[in-house]
């Protein structure tokens, strides 16, 4: 499905919003892929992002999945609209101990007010990828919010 952004400056708006998001900066996450309705966010393994067994904490995994989905939705919104998550469900499929994670957020169903997205998180170790989480997200377009 070919998705069309409703803002000609959508790339700059998404990148600017990502840089302004303090929590993603705190985690050390980076935006690595941007296309209409698609965003990838990567996160490198560090001890402070792990749980007691040395795996990425579910909060780390879920956070990048949520942001990837949200920015995928924002890429399609008109200028003058911001994005907020209204609902999500994440299934943790495998322990994540690989050197880095990549969350691939994709718009499934764009809408005027609600956009449904999917985000899959893979653990990356060289050429090997392990599917560590999948989630379904509902994003809300809020008029008058600068993102």
VEXROMI-409287 format. One record per residue: residue in three letters; x, y, z of N, C-alpha, C, O, CB in turn. Coordinates in steps of 0.001 Angstrom, whole numbers, padded with zeros to 6 digits, always signed. Atoms other than C-alpha are relative to their C-alpha. Glycine has a CB too. Layout:
BEGIN
ALAXYZXYZXYZXYZXYZ
...
END
This chain:
BEGIN
UNK+000839-001170+000000+000000+000000+000000+000891+001243+000000+001753+001393+000867-000958-000008+001215
UNK-000760-001248+000077+001446+003369-001037-000710+001053+000843-001888+001340+000628+000157+000481-001482
UNK+000562-001011-000890+000893+006002+001648+000547+001367-000379+001716+001500-000740+000318-000325+001480
UNK-000375-001347+000410+000968+009722+000944-000082+000959+001180-001148+001112+001776-000897+000484-001145
UNK+000028-000997-001072+001966+012324+003541-000881+001195-000384-000980+001552-001558+001430+000476+000324
UNK+000842-001169+000240-000393+015299+003920+000717+001301+000354+000094+002362+000391-001289-000113+000799
UNK-000820-001176-000292+002424+017701+004820+001256-000086-000860+002003-001057-000743+000361+000090+001532
UNK-001197+000073+000841+005134+018527+002258+001304+000007+000795+002333-000443+000291+000005+001148-000968
UNK-001193-000044-000848+007602+019083+005140+000000-001114+001040+000581-000959+002114+000100+001351+000694
UNK+000167+001073-000969+006789+015775+006838+001322-000555+000518+001428-000878+001701-000800-001107-000611
UNK-001280+000570-000449+010397+014534+006950+000660+000875+001051+001114+000378+002082+000948-000187-001185
UNK-000599-000922-000967+011712+017635+008711-000780+000001+001310-000194+000052+002392+000057+001420-000578
UNK+000836-000029-001199+008764+017607+011113+000233-001250+000854+000336-001150+002077-001488+000112-000386
UNK-000239+001237-000753+009319+013958+012094+001391+000028+000624+001542-000293+001803-000154-001240-000915
UNK-001373-000035-000537+013087+014395+012492+000130+001008+001153+000762+000717+002168+001002+000357-001122
UNK-000056-001024-001052+012679+017594+014533-000690-000478+001265-000184-000265+002367-000642+001304-000483
UNK+000725+000521-001155+010120+015955+016806+000801-001090+000705+000860-001127+001934-001366-000543-000428
UNK-000782+001073-000604+012320+012907+017337+001158+000569+000820+001411+000118+001938+000531-000950-001085
UNK-001125-000608-000713+015299+015065+018321-000474+000683+001282+000251+000710+002277+000726+001015-000904
UNK+000543-000706-001165+013074+017001+020747-000520-000951+001079-000756-000519+002208-001116+000928-000436
UNK+000547+000946-000965+011825+013828+022474+001095-000421+000973+001966-001222+000633-000603-001237-000715
UNK-001050+000214-001003+013918+013729+025639+000131-001465+000429+001233-001919+000736-000278+000856+001218
UNK-000087+001382-000452+013023+010138+026544+000785-000861-000978+001580-001701-000557-001389-000576+000198
UNK-000774+000765+000978+014374+008708+023286+001486+000349+000122+002342-000528+000009-000508+000279-001440
UNK-001402-000402-000205+017563+010733+023842+000560-000654+001263+001703-001111+001268+000119+001547+000099
UNK-000421+000622-001253+017757+009408+027417+000337-001482-000206+001307-001987+000358-001100+000151+001064
UNK-000261+001406+000287+017549+005833+026114+001205-000194-000922+001827-001256-000918-001226-000631-000623
UNK-001066+000121+000995+020148+006539+023411-000504-000532-001328+000272-001065-002120+001094-000898+000518
UNK+000615+000508+001231+017728+005641+020601+000296+000934-001163+000507+002133-000977-001524-000165+000177
UNK-000222-000808+001195+018260+006811+017030-000995-000385-001089-001380-001547-001221+001445-000168-000508
UNK+000905+000205+001130+015955+007217+014041+000856-000403-001193+001745+000343-001603-000853+001294-000310
UNK-000882+000524+001046+017425+005099+011239-000680-000210-001344-000004-000451-002344+000587-001290+000448
UNK+000725+000148+001272+014700+004826+008581-001254+000844+000075-001968+000837+001077-000354-001501-000299
UNK+001165-000868+000061+012022+007272+007510-000546-000013-001420+000151+000334-002373+000352+001445+000448
UNK+000737+000003+001261+009479+006851+004704-001460+000247+000358-001828+000093+001522+000189-001362-000801
UNK+001409-000228-000332+005763+007706+004433-000629-001240+000651-000701-002308+000044-000788+000387-001265
UNK+000624+001091-000733+004063+005542+007055+000963-001023+000559+000536-002086+001011-000956-000681-000869
UNK-001024+000943-000473+007359+003875+008067+001081+000737+000790+001608+001757+000345+000635-000760-001194
UNK-001103-000537-000793+009862+004614+010827+000696-001159+000701+000045-002043+001257-000506+001060+001035
UNK-000801+000953-000763+012687+002514+012258+000782+000772+001049+001334+001839+000782+000959-000817-000928
UNK-000765-000571-001110+014268+003293+015615+000899-001100+000545+000452-002223+000773-000944+000580+001125
UNK-000967+000974-000512+017416+001552+016881+000471+000385+001389+000489+001556+001769+001197-000118-000945
UNK-000463-000172-001374+018733+001076+020392+001110-001006+000265+000945-002202+000026-001168-000175+001020
UNK-001136+000884-000317+022113-000320+021471-000088-000470+001447-000527+000264+002332+001350+000727-000246
UNK+000023+000602-001330+022430-002633+024467+000989+000700+000926+002172+000836+000614+000320-001499-000082
UNK-000818-000567-001074+023726-000929+027603-000536-000553+001317-001732-000829+001414-000027+001584-000015
UNK+000458+000589-001268+023566-002239+031191-001215+000704+000609-002071+000044+001199+001126+000021+000997
UNK+001110-000730-000624+021152+000501+032292-001335-000198-000728-002367+000277-000255+000330+001479+000052
UNK+001236+000293+000736+018587-000686+029680-000458-001447+000203-001388-001906-000460+000201+000273-001492
UNK+000278+001421-000177+018509-004270+030981-000766-000276+001293-000864+000563+002188+001298-000789-000008
UNK+000610+000477-001237+016597-006238+033559+001020-000892+000716+002180-000961+000311-001342-000779-000286
UNK-000926+000714-000885+018115-008509+036201+000738-001163-000646+001753-001605-000108-000743-000506+001172
UNK-000668+001127+000672+019049-011313+033744+000880+000445-001175+001453-000389-001876-001042-000994-000498
UNK-000852-000519+001062+020883-009047+031300-000687+000202-001337-000050+000631-002299+001136-000902-000188
UNK+000758-000248+001225+018137-008902+028657-000448+001461-000037-000551+002108+001006-001227-000952-000096
UNK+000646-001309+000072+016775-005609+027336-001260-000047+000860-002014-001018+000809-000339+000392-001484
UNK+001221-000101-000802+014072-004528+029770-001192+000166-000934-001082+000819-001972+000083+001189+001008
UNK+001221-000126+000808+010529-004819+028388-000375+001468-000212-000948+001820-001243-001166-000748+000674
UNK+000273-001432+000146+010199-001077+028987+000823+000635-001107+000339+001511-001823+000269+000718+001304
UNK-000844-000499+001091+013106-000382+026648-000560-000436-001346-000683+000360-002277+001451-000500+000160
UNK+000535+000565+001242+011677-002666+023979-001324+000658-000374-001517+001061-001520-000188-001519+000137
UNK+001320-000587+000249+008128-001313+024316+000095+001478-000358-000671+001971-001186-000894-000177+001221
UNK-000134-001443+000255+009284+002306+024319+000406+000296-001439-000155+001193-002069+001023+000607+000951
UNK-000387-000270+001385+011049+002124+020971-001064-000483-000979-001236+000102-002049+001337-000665-000316
UNK+001105+000468+000854+008163+000103+019502-001084+001071-000081-001592+001357-001165-000596-001332+000545
UNK+001020-001046-000055+005705+002809+020606+000420+001233-000799-000370+001767-001578-000279+000389+001453
UNK-000464-001199+000725+007809+005685+019270+000097-000244-001499-000226+000644-002288+001361+000448+000531
UNK-000077+000310+001435+008421+003948+015934-001400+000042-000617-001584+000588-001704+000654-001395-000232
UNK+001381-000024+000497+004667+003444+015506-000541+001430-000034-001181+001833-001005-000906-000887+000880
UNK+000488-001380-000061+003896+007006+016581+000576+000880-001090-000147+001663-001706+000318+000597+001337
UNK-000612-000808+001052+006365+008575+014200-000405-000461-001393-000471+000347-002319+001505-000036+000129
UNK+000539+000481+001284+005151+006346+011369-001345+000678-000267-001608+001116-001387-000161-001562+000006
UNK+001292-000678+000140+001664+007789+011987+000198+001492-000280-000439+002048-001174-000851-000194+001274
UNK-000233-001439+000169+002976+011362+012302+000462+000331-001415+000151+001403-001933+001037+000493+001013
UNK-000504-000266+001359+004666+011068+008912-001133+000236-001003-000910+000816-002065+000866-001167-000474
UNK+001138-000153+000914+001199+011014+007328-000942+001136+000394-001834+001485-000379-000777-001291-000064
UNK+000913-001033-000488-000479+013763+009389+000227+001328-000717+001333+001610-001179+000168+000186+001509
UNK-000166-001343+000553-001142+017249+008028+000799+000878+000970+000918+000560+002154-001379+000639-000299
UNK-000684-000978-000849+000873+020188+009343-000975+000489+001063-002172+000620+000807+000552+001198-000843
UNK+000845-000508-001071-000425+021454+012671-000626-001083+000862-001381-000783+001787-001072+000841-000577
UNK+000518+001108-000799-001263+018005+014035+001152-000707+000698+002220-000902+000117-000797-000994-000881
UNK-000955+000790-000759+000617+016129+016737-000531-001403+000187-001679-001691-000150+000295+000648+001357
UNK+000383+001405-000183+000533+012454+017640+000093-000381+001477+001030+000002+002178+000902-000933-000854
UNK-000015+000607-001328-000344+010713+020894-000480-001441-000127-001352-001753-000937-000890+000804+001005
UNK+000449+001390-000048-000690+007020+021626-001232-000072+000885-001238+000466+001992+001125-000949+000529
UNK+001170+000185-000851-004146+006094+022873-000109-001437+000514-000759-001689+001528-001262+000376-000761
UNK+000087+001389-000434-003709+002334+023123+001110-000803-000658+001473-000549-001807-001384-000601-000337
UNK-000897+000949+000641-001159-000396+022559+000048-001310+000764-000214-001376+001964+001394+000587-000120
UNK-000232+001324-000557-000536-004055+023143+001288-000519-000613+001455-000519-001833-001207-000973-000276
UNK-001273+000541+000463+002926-005554+022919+000140-001433+000500-000053-001718+001682+001192+000876+000484
UNK-000337+001377-000353+003741-009252+022855+001513-000146-000058+002132+000149-001080-000702-001026-000954
UNK-001430+000271-000053+007275-010122+023945+000194-001449-000419-000279-002364+000255+000597+000275+001432
UNK-000086+001310+000636+008249-013090+021783+001234-000798+000393+001172-002018+000542-000023+000164-001476
UNK-001274+000645-000337+011875-013841+022678+000799+000941+000879+000650+002158+000771+000805-000380-001283
UNK-000884-000877-000767+014421-012568+025210+000903+000799-000939+001359+000284-001959+000851-000823+000994
UNK-000804-000889+000849+016377-009644+023768+001337+000280+000676+001431+001094+001595-000755+001332-000286
UNK-001348-000192-000540+020090-009863+024509+000991+000368-001105+002190+000461-000844+000470-001270+000725
UNK-000862-000336+001124+021471-008952+021071+000616+001395+000223+000116+002164+001044-000799-000048-001340
UNK-000662-001290-000190+023818-005946+020765-000879+001218-000315-000645+002304+000215+001223+000049-000854
UNK+000892-001133+000270+021041-003773+019322-001383-000493-000379-001572-001621-000834+000569+000890-001119
UNK+001382+000238+000384+017323-003619+018766-000377+000980-001100+000116+002107-001138-000951+000137+001218
UNK+000597-000916+000974+015476-002159+015805-001509-000203+000056-002006-001320-000091+000563-000246-001459
UNK+001466+000000+000019+011787-001268+016056-000434+000555-001343-000034+001653-001730-000605+000843+001190
UNK+000478-000411+001323+010052-001068+012679-001489+000320+000101-002331-000579+000091+000263-001117-001074
UNK+001387-000446-000089+006864+000983+012966-000581+000193-001388+000042+000822-002243-000103+001300+000806
UNK+000658-000094+001298+004434+000732+010052-001477+000321+000183-002144-000249+001047+000173-001306-000794
UNK+001423-000319-000017+001031+002287+009433-000748-001117-000710-000411-001489-001835-000283+001383-000671
UNK+000860+001021+000587-001588-000378+008796-001239+000637-000615-001642+000282-001722-000403-001041+001056
UNK+001231-000659+000446-004664+001867+008460+000059+001457+000390-000161+001799+001552-001260-000677+000605
UNK-000007-001423-000320-004297+005631+008197-001435+000513+000141-002356+000001-000495+000760+000799-001087
UNK+001315-000604-000176-007216+007752+009344+000129+001478+000282+001221+001984+000541-000765-000686+001128
UNK+000005-001438-000252-008209+011351+009824+000307+000289+001470+001066+001207+001779-001358+000611-000394
UNK-000221-000202-001429-008277+011052+013634+000779-001155+000645+001666-000921+001465-001333+000175+000704
UNK-000677+001173-000558-007150+007486+014470+000795-000706-001087+000305-000912-002198-001018-000972+000641
UNK-000865+000742+000920-004272+005674+012792+000448-001270+000709+000931-001213+001840+001236+000862-000462
UNK-000398+001285-000568-003582+001981+013417+001372-000374-000563+001599-000343-001772-001060-001112-000313
UNK-001379+000324+000379+000069+000932+013385+000416-001329+000616-000155-001800+001599+000968+001122+000441
UNK-000652+001194-000523+002147-002169+013909+001464+000341+000198+002045+001112-000565-000180-001233-000958
UNK-001428-000179-000210+005621-002226+015338+000597-001355+000358+000160-002008+001305+000284+001057+001116
UNK-000722+001235-000272+007939-005226+015204+001415+000356+000428+002076+001188-000193+000010-000937-001245
UNK-001340-000255-000525+011146-005254+017219+000838-001253-000208+000438-002361+000148-000043+000404+001513
UNK-000948+001090+000256+014105-007388+016168+001307+000274+000736+001798+001403+000766+000258-000165-001524
UNK-001341-000068-000554+017303-008100+018048+000979-000309-001113+000818-001288-001841+000178-000980+001197
UNK-000962+000128+001089+020257-007699+015716+001372-000355+000575+001889+000318+001468+000073+001313-000831
UNK-001359+000410-000357+023558-009538+016110+000696-000410-001293+000578-001552-001737+000001-001178+001060
UNK-000617+000249+001305+025598-009255+012912-001076-000200-001042-001927+000667-001242+000932-001226+000050
UNK+000998+000316+001025+023560-010911+010181-001242-000671+000585-002249-000824-000105+000613-000899-001060
UNK+001124+000687-000630+021263-012663+012650-001012+000987+000565-000647+001984+001188+000497-000922+001103
UNK+001089-000783-000560+017873-011189+013546-000938-000929+000757-001295-002002+000272-000760+000773-001108
UNK+000956+000743-000810+015589-012436+016300-001201+000898+000228-001055+002029+000690+000628-000468+001357
UNK+001236-000764-000204+011966-011271+016413-000308-000033+001496-000711-001069+002025-001206-000589-000854
UNK+000136-000019-001455+011711-010157+020045-001337+000562+000474-001751+000271+001596+001117+000804+000598
UNK+001286-000562-000429+008401-008237+020129-000812+000437-001206-000271+000776-002259+000212+001190+000958
UNK+000920-000535+001005+005364-007283+018099-001107+000729+000739-001517+000319+001825-000580-001134-000926
UNK+001041-000773-000669+002738-004709+018917-000950+000655-000971-000616+000906-002129+000614+001044+000875
UNK+001032-000699+000745-000446-003081+017702-000304+001292+000756-000476+001280+001975-001290-000888-000179
UNK+000085-001326-000607-000901+000646+018334-001114+000815-000641-001320+000756-001853+001338+000739-000129
UNK+000977-000976+000491-003702+003191+018015+000551+001382+000318+000821+001709+001474-001428-000215+000648
UNK-000534-001348-000144-002454+006734+017421-001099+001016-000290-001930+000824-001177+001209+000219-000941
UNK+000992-001052+000130-004529+009880+017766+000662+001236-000590+001724+001655-000130-000652+000321+001366
UNK-000459-001257+000586-004033+012956+015572-000660+001140+000774-001886+001242+000819-000340+000080-001540
UNK+000530-001110-000783-004397+016062+017740+000340+001330-000664+001506+001692-000813+000553-000038+001434
UNK-000195-001283+000675-004903+019383+016009+000504+001041+000988+000085+001079+002145-001310+000477-000660
UNK-000526-001089-000822-002969+022353+017340+001204-000373+000845+001691+000451+001619-001067+000503+000889
UNK-001199+000405-000726-000086+020372+018781+001194+000075-000931+001176-000492-002023-000152-001427+000582
UNK-001214-000053+000814+003338+021187+017461+000855-001209+000350+001282-001372+001492+000789+001337+000230
UNK-000841+001182-000221+005278+017954+017036+001337+000204-000664+002198-000674-000600-000678-001278-000536
END
